[in-house]
Amino acid sequence: MPRPAGFFPASALQSNLRYSLLPRRLVISKRLAQCLHPALPSGVHLKALETYEIIFKIVGTKWLAKDLFLYSCGLFPLLAHAAMSVRPVLLGLYEKYFLPLQKLLLPSLQAFVVGLLPGLEEGSEIYD
C-alpha cells in the first residue's frame, strides 16, 4: 500500500536531526494525529509517540511553543482512550517536552489539563 504524499517515516526524521526546522509540519502533524485514532492498536500509538519525540528533539523548545497547536490536536485527546502501555510513554512525553515550556504553554493550558483529566484514575500506581 503506497504512503500518502508528504508522509515522512521516523527513520527519515532521525537521519536529519541536524536541521532545526521540520518541512511540511502541517501535513506531518495531521498524519500523526490520524495515527492516534482510538480505533487503532496501541502499537500504532507507540510508533506515533516515538515520531513525536523525534520531532520535538528536532524543533526544540522555541519551535515547539510556536507549533503547539499542530501537535496538540493529536496528543491532548489521546490519554482518555490510550492503552495502559501507551499512557506512561505519553505522560513522559508531556513531562519531557511540554512542562519545560512553562509560560509558553499557557495558551494551550486549558486543553492540556482537559486532556489529562479523563485519563487519570484515582488510586492508579502508574501516575506516581
BELPEGI-V280226 format. One record per helix or strand of 3 or more residues. SS is the DSSP state (A for helix, B for strand). FROM is the first residue (numbers start at 1). LEN is the number of residues. If there is no record, write none. Layout:
# BELPEGI-V280226
ss->{SS SS}
from->{FROM FROM}
len->{LEN LEN}
This chain:
# BELPEGI-V280226
ss->{A A A A A A A}
from->{10 25 42 68 78 84 125}
len->{5 11 25 8 3 34 3}
